[in-house]
């Protein structure tokens, strides 16, 4: 799904550091995860500890932190990890996190990108942005408070957005005397809810981000807990890439690379599968086929490329292919359709106007689309389906979406790249909704 508002905070890593980081740890697999929870559940503290323990902190930041924590930090803490993450960001002044911040760290086994998602209810949009690319979600719970409306809401969104690895981190265990009874109670509570929305499995951990229990090391304070520490679990879960690799080849075309009359290539990020020179591909929606002659990258030509790589493909024939088209394995192409059943998350103050035309962006395709009145909206507290005429801010509902041109798509459950979309207001250019295509109602 597109990410409209991704920011790289200056107090995390800047772009060149990200490149250097990715290069240094190239041989390791990468896990993308998000942290969710209500305000004050301890997300910033936990992320701060993960970064600190993996030494991904700049020294000048550390110095500033030590003096800062003396001034405003939580009493008694030598270093307040929450300050480390929040840094000088405006969120500290406002008291709430308002945008997704991506941070990078690594261990000996794996590299990680964590999207720090806001806890405040009105920022569903940021959560959806962060969750749409994540392999795993850490749902934080304050052990004193237990499962809250926000916990349910975030878990539901994570599940909807296709995250299959859910970690229930019962935090602030130090404040409930590391009570196993309290932990078990919360896990049972969450388990009942999780089952009701179709979450088949989750991993529960008793932690204290503040004191460090079970974050990077097993804790002597919880002898009754025999599972892995949070970091050991994050190092061991399967990454999503494996699914994408096993599926047929698809590459949405980002642009046509034609520097001179002798070279014409199609550039994009491979969404799924693998490709080699000699493979027969089909360009959609036209349906024309051709053979791949070269796979060009900045590092030279490749013998094979796979999901997650950005490449330029050269084809044997001069066929029509432009931005928004999808190049796919000839024998197993995706469908094109112009009417869909979709799940929508509404993100604008102004409610959805059924029948009004919005821009719909799906990968590199942009078409005009209308949304019909919702079939239902979901009450995230009770999971009931309720009748509704529109979608208000933060509402999650199911509706028919009709596009003015055929979209090459796959159901979101199979492909985030070809099944996730955003809706844009044609006048203000603001992103007003995010959606997932469930199934097609009319083939094009
Ligand atoms: P966020 O709003 O979810 O990012 O929460 P913060 O990380 O800012 O934490 C909110 C407050 O809870 C701060 O005062 C933290 O020091 C405190 N806190 C976070 N984790 C723990 C913990 O495990 N134990 C205790 N005792 N306090 C914690």
Boltz pocket constraint, residues with backbone or C-beta under 6 A from the ligand:
constraints:
  - pocket:
      binder: B
      contacts: [[A, 37], [A, 38], [A, 39], [A, 40], [A, 41], [A, 42], [A, 43], [A, 44], [A, 45], [A, 46], [A, 74], [A, 82], [A, 119], [A, 171], [A, 172], [A, 173], [A, 174], [A, 175], [A, 207], [A, 208], [A, 209], [A, 210], [A, 211]]
      max_distance: 6.0
